[in-house]
Amino acid sequence: MALKRVVLAKPRGFCAGVVRAIEIVERALDLFPLPIYVFHEIVHNRYVVEDLSKRDVIFVNSIEEIPDGAVCVYSAHGVSPHVRELAKRKRLRQIDATCPLVTKVHLEAIRFTREGYSLILIGHPQHEEVEGTMGEAPMQLVSSVKEVERLEVPNPDKVIYLTQTTLSLDDTAQIVKALQLKFPKMQSPPKDDICYATQNRQNAVKDIAGQVDLMLVIGSQNSSNSQRLREVSSAVGVPAHLINDETEIKPEWLDNVEVVGVTAGASAPEEFVRRVINHLRSLGASAVEELNAEDEDVHFSIPQELHGTTKLAN
């Protein structure tokens, strides 16, 4: 059996939040004195970070690493009020590249705490987005059905759950079901917290899974939404591998494989999809097909302060 076809998932790759975050850093490079500091990776993609690092962008994991008065861009994953306060004390020029859909979860946390709810956050420990959200208000974090069993909240009769935006729809549904059994009066957020791009990319993987023997997911290991795409494929019985680029494709993966599915996480550049396709063509794939789906028509505006064209002084 030899490789014959490649099926591309659609949508795939950059979402509106990632496009906005990268554009914010690009504008900051044009407008402000260099270097520009970014708190955490602007998005979870190795190549995006490496490219910006070559252009006077310095990525830090602590506000203390940034010189007083410098420009600080917050990553797409959001930050806690504590981080903002530290930045204020250092007189940093703060530019917020937080995805608006993450900001929505932050605002929900503040609102429901004020209304007297006990908050439960479904998410992955130590992920930057989770750390930022949990800094907004008291809440309990759960990442599995098993953890629900030992969960305790201050007011079990008035509970609401929120979620990290980049989770697996199916895994989250199982945790929500367990929470509902434990807290029968628990409420859902007014609108689903898992973002449109995460949902669409997971659905696209499911749509092509029945046509392929193997799924390649392009994205970085620390990208939550990319990891979820790999898991979604595996859950429906299609072996999947998460790769940064074509150089990580192992020949043995393609043994007895005729059709390969290809998708990309929300922070993975389309350039790497093209490189993977070209590599698969060199291995014998003669046909490349793309899933028919509507284009995502979502755009998030950038902060007003970045609309200028003149370089600003310190």
N, C-alpha and C positions, 0 to 999 in steps of 0.2 A: 504494500500500500504506500502510495507517495502523495506528498502534499499537492493539492489541486486548487483550492479556493481559499480566499480570505473574505470574511464577512465583517464589515465595520458596524459597530453599534452607533446609533444616533438618537439623542445627542450624546456627546462625549466632550472631554477636555474642559477648557476654561469656562467658568460660570461668570455671571455678571459681577459677583462680589470679588472674585479674583482679578478680573479685568480692571475693576475700579481701584483695587489696592495697588496693583502694579502701576497704573496710571498716576496715582497719587505720589508714589516714590519718584517716578519719571518727572513729574511737574516740580516736585521739591528740588530735584537735582538742577533743574533749569532756573529756579527762582531764588534759592537760598545759598549762602556761603557753604562751601564744602569743608569737611565731609558731612553727610547726612547720617544720622543714627536711626536705626530701626530696632524697636523693642521686640525681640523674638523674630523668627523668620517671617517675612512679610506674607508669604504663603508657603505651604509645605511642599516645596519642590526644589530638589537639589540644584537643578540647572538654572532656575530663576534666581536663586540666592547667589550662586557662583557668578552669574553674569552681572548682577548688581554690585557684588563685592569688588569687581574689577573697575567699577565706576564711582569710587568714592562713597560707597554706602557701607557703613559699619554696622553689623548686626550684633546686638548685645542681649544678654539674658538678665541683666540687672540694671536698674536705673542709675545705680551708683557708678557704673562704668562710663556714663555719659558726662562730659565736661559741663560745668554750669553755663547756662545761657545758650547751649547748642540746640539744634533742631532735632526733635524726636518724633518719629512716625510710629504710631501703634499699628501692629499687624492686623490682618483681617480677622483674627480670632478673638479680638477684644481684650480689654484689661479691666482690672478691678479698680474701685475708687481709691484704694490704698496706693496703687501705682500712680494714679493721677495726682494724688496729694504729694507723693515723693517728687514727682516731676515739677510740680508747682514750687516746691521748696528750693529746687535747683534752678528755678527761673528758666526752664526749658520752653522752647517754642513747640507746643504740642500740636501735632497734626494727626487726626484720627482716621485711620484706614479700616476701622472695624466694619465688617460686612453689616449692612442695615438689618439683615435677618437675624444676626447675632444680637445686635442692639435691641431688637424687638423682644428677645428673651430676657435681656437685662431689665428692660422696662416692665415686663410682666412680673419679674421677681420683686421689683420695688413695689409695684401696685398691689400685688396679692398679699405681700407682707403687711402693708398698711391696712389692708382689709381684714387682717387677723387670721389668714390661712397658715397652716403648716405646709411648707414647701418640700417637695421631693424632686430632685433633679436626676433624670436618667442620663447617664453619660459615662465616659471613660476617665478613671482617675489620672491625674497629672497632665491631662491634655490642656493646652493653653486656654482653649475656649471654656472649658469647665472651671478652671481656676478663676478666670475673669468673672464668670456668672456667679460663682459661689461667693465672690467678694462683695456682691451687691446686697445680700441679705442672708439670714440664717436659713439653712436648708440641709436636707439629708441627701447624700449621693448614693445611688444604686446603679450597678452595672450588670447585674445578672438576676435571674429569677431566684436563685439560691439566696442572694443577699436580701431579698424581700422578706424572707421568713424572720430574720432577726431585726428588722427595721422597727424603730420606735419614733413616734412624733409627738410633739407637745399637745396637739389637739386633733385626735383621730376622727372627730366628727366634722372637722372643717379642713380638708386636705385638698391640695391641687398639685398636679405634677407638671413639670416642664422637661424639655429634652435638649440635649446637645443637637446642633443642627445637622450633623453629618453621620447620623446613626443608620443602621440597617432597619428598614421598615418592619421586616418580619421579626427580628430580634426584639425590637422595641414593643411591638404588639404583644409579644409573649410576656414581657415584663409588666406592661400596663394591665394585662389580664390578671396577673398574680397580685398586683397592687389593688385592683378592684375587689378581689376576693378578700384581701386583708383589710381594706378600708372601703366598705360598701358605699359610703357617702362621698368618696373622692370625686373631684371634678377634673375635667380635661381643660387644657388651655383653650381660649376662644377660637384660635386657629392653630392648626398643626405647626409645631416648632421645627420639625425636620424640613429642610429647605427644598424648594421646588427642584433645584439642580440635582440634589442628592436623590430625590424621588425619581426624577426623569432618567438619570443614568442607571439606577438600579433596575427600573422597568425595562430599559433598552437591553440590558444584559439578559434579563429573563426572556425578552422577545426573540433574541437570536440564539438562545441556549439550545433550542431544539434542532438547530441547523448545523451545529458545530461539534467537533470532537475535543477541542481544547480552547480555553479562553486565555488571552494575554491581556493583562491590565497594565497600562502604562501609568506610572506614578511612583512617588517616593514612599519608602517604608514607613515614614512617620506621618503620612497622609491618611487621616481617618477615613475619608470618603473613598479613597482608593482601596484601602484594606477591606472596606465593606463590599466593594464591587467584586473583589476576589472571593469573599465569603458567600455572596449571593449566588455566584456561578457554581461554587462547590456544593452549595445547599440543594441546587436543582440537578446535581449529578454530573456536572461538567468540570473536569479538572481545570484549575486556574493557577496562573503564576503572576505575581506582581513584579514588574521590571522597570528599571529606570530608562533603559534604551535597548536597542537591538543587540548590543554586545553581551547582554545577560541571558539571551535565549540559548538554552542548552540543547544540543542536537538530539539527545535522548528523549526530550519532551515531545519531539515530532515523530517518534517511532509509531507506526500504525495510525497516523493522523492524516486525514484527507482535507479536512476543513478547519481552519483556525478562526476563531472570533477575536476581534481586537477592539478594545475600548480604552478610554483614558480618564483618569480622575479629574476632578474639577480644577486642580491646580497644575495639570500637565499640559505643556505647550503642544500644539498640533504638529509642530516640526518633528517631534519624536514619533508621532503616529506615522508620518510619511517615511521616516527612516526605518521603522519596523516593517512597513509594507514593502519597501524596496528590498529589505533583507529577505523577507519571505518569498518575494518574487525570484530572488537569486537562488532560492532553494527549490524552486519548481512551481510555485503558485502562479497559475496562468490567468486566473480571474479574481477580480476584486469587486465585491458587491457591498453596497451601503444600505442599511436598514432605512426604509421610508418612514420619515417622521417629520413633524412640523419643526421649523427652526424655533429656538427659544428667542422670544422678543422681549427680553428684560434688560433694562439699563438703569444703573444707579448713578446719580450725579456725584461729582466730587465736591469737596468743601469749597465754599465761596472764596476763601483766601488764596486758593491755588488757580484762580481764573486769570491772574495777571500775566503779563509777558515780560516785565522788566525785572532783572535780577535785583534782589533786595539785599541791603547791607545788614551787618550784625546789629 
